[in-house]
Amino acid sequence: MAKPLYKIVFHNHGKVYELYARRVAASAIWGFTEVGELVFDVHDGVVVDPTEERLRDEFGNTRVLHLPMQSIVRVEEVEKKGQSAIRDAESGEKVVTPFPLPAKPR
């Protein structure tokens, strides 16, 4: 039997993060939830999701996240991994770093 997969949605610095993990449990630290074994997409091709790369840069070396209970919006057990995201907490729109464009010649 495969390990369960969880989608964790939580608030962090005015943004809403959506991450996937294999383990969610009560933390040994009172008032926190432990999230471990984070799951990221592995891309071998040319197409790269900038949000996924940003999340991997921020959390790639993280063994366990200890999230304050009040920051967690939802934890779902899902069948398969969807797209991880960072959204603006006010508007709900995805926070995307714009692709750098060359400067206009003068």
C-alpha positions as semicolon CSV with decimal commas, in nm:
position;residue;x (nm);y (nm);z (nm)
1;M;0,000;0,000;0,000
2;A;0,135;0,343;-0,098
3;K;0,192;0,608;0,165
4;P;-0,090;0,863;0,186
5;L;-0,045;1,202;0,020
6;Y;-0,167;1,521;0,186
7;K;-0,230;1,870;0,051
8;I;-0,154;2,129;0,320
9;V;-0,283;2,486;0,284
10;F;-0,145;2,742;0,529
11;H;-0,086;3,116;0,579
12;N;0,270;3,250;0,579
13;H;0,367;3,622;0,567
14;G;0,047;3,741;0,396
15;K;0,042;3,460;0,143
16;V;-0,136;3,125;0,126
17;Y;0,093;2,830;0,055
18;E;-0,024;2,498;-0,091
19;L;0,225;2,214;-0,038
20;Y;0,212;1,836;-0,064
21;A;0,357;1,597;0,193
22;R;0,354;1,231;0,287
23;R;0,333;1,282;0,663
24;V;0,115;1,507;0,881
25;A;0,095;1,460;1,258
26;A;0,062;1,642;1,588
27;S;0,396;1,800;1,674
28;A;0,586;1,743;1,996
29;I;0,588;2,123;2,019
30;W;0,260;2,232;2,177
31;G;0,030;2,421;1,937
32;F;0,207;2,308;1,619
33;T;0,138;2,055;1,344
34;E;0,427;1,853;1,203
35;V;0,449;1,822;0,824
36;G;0,719;1,594;0,684
37;E;0,838;1,428;0,364
38;L;0,748;1,720;0,137
39;V;0,675;1,622;-0,223
40;F;0,795;1,832;-0,518
41;D;0,768;1,772;-0,893
42;V;1,082;1,648;-1,063
43;H;1,116;1,807;-1,406
44;D;1,366;1,670;-1,654
45;G;1,238;1,876;-1,946
46;V;1,256;2,239;-2,049
47;V;0,925;2,349;-1,895
48;V;0,974;2,460;-1,536
49;D;0,702;2,587;-1,304
50;P;0,848;2,899;-1,134
51;T;0,623;2,857;-0,829
52;E;0,733;2,496;-0,780
53;E;1,098;2,606;-0,813
54;R;1,045;2,884;-0,558
55;L;0,887;2,639;-0,311
56;R;1,167;2,388;-0,369
57;D;1,426;2,662;-0,305
58;E;1,250;2,762;0,018
59;F;1,160;2,416;0,153
60;G;1,377;2,171;-0,045
61;N;1,619;2,097;0,240
62;T;1,348;2,094;0,507
63;R;1,310;1,763;0,692
64;V;1,005;1,864;0,896
65;L;0,790;2,177;0,905
66;H;0,634;2,269;1,239
67;L;0,338;2,491;1,144
68;P;0,139;2,684;1,405
69;M;-0,213;2,537;1,422
70;Q;-0,375;2,878;1,367
71;S;-0,188;2,924;1,036
72;I;-0,327;2,603;0,882
73;V;-0,633;2,652;0,663
74;R;-0,688;2,293;0,552
75;V;-0,528;1,949;0,531
76;E;-0,664;1,711;0,265
77;E;-0,571;1,352;0,188
78;V;-0,555;1,335;-0,192
79;E;-0,514;1,064;-0,455
80;K;-0,245;1,239;-0,661
81;K;-0,028;1,548;-0,644
82;G;-0,161;1,866;-0,799
83;Q;0,020;2,189;-0,860
84;S;0,181;2,352;-0,556
85;A;0,106;2,721;-0,529
86;I;0,167;3,046;-0,346
87;R;-0,135;3,276;-0,348
88;D;-0,201;3,627;-0,223
89;A;-0,405;3,600;0,098
90;E;-0,631;3,895;0,005
91;S;-0,713;3,828;-0,360
92;G;-0,643;3,454;-0,388
93;E;-0,445;3,512;-0,708
94;K;-0,125;3,317;-0,764
95;V;0,194;3,501;-0,680
96;V;0,412;3,460;-0,986
97;T;0,753;3,611;-1,039
98;P;0,736;3,774;-1,382
99;F;0,966;3,649;-1,653
100;P;1,251;3,900;-1,695
101;L;1,221;4,089;-2,023
102;P;1,511;4,260;-2,195
103;A;1,529;4,636;-2,152
104;K;1,399;4,849;-2,439
105;P;1,673;5,011;-2,645
106;R;1,684;5,389;-2,614
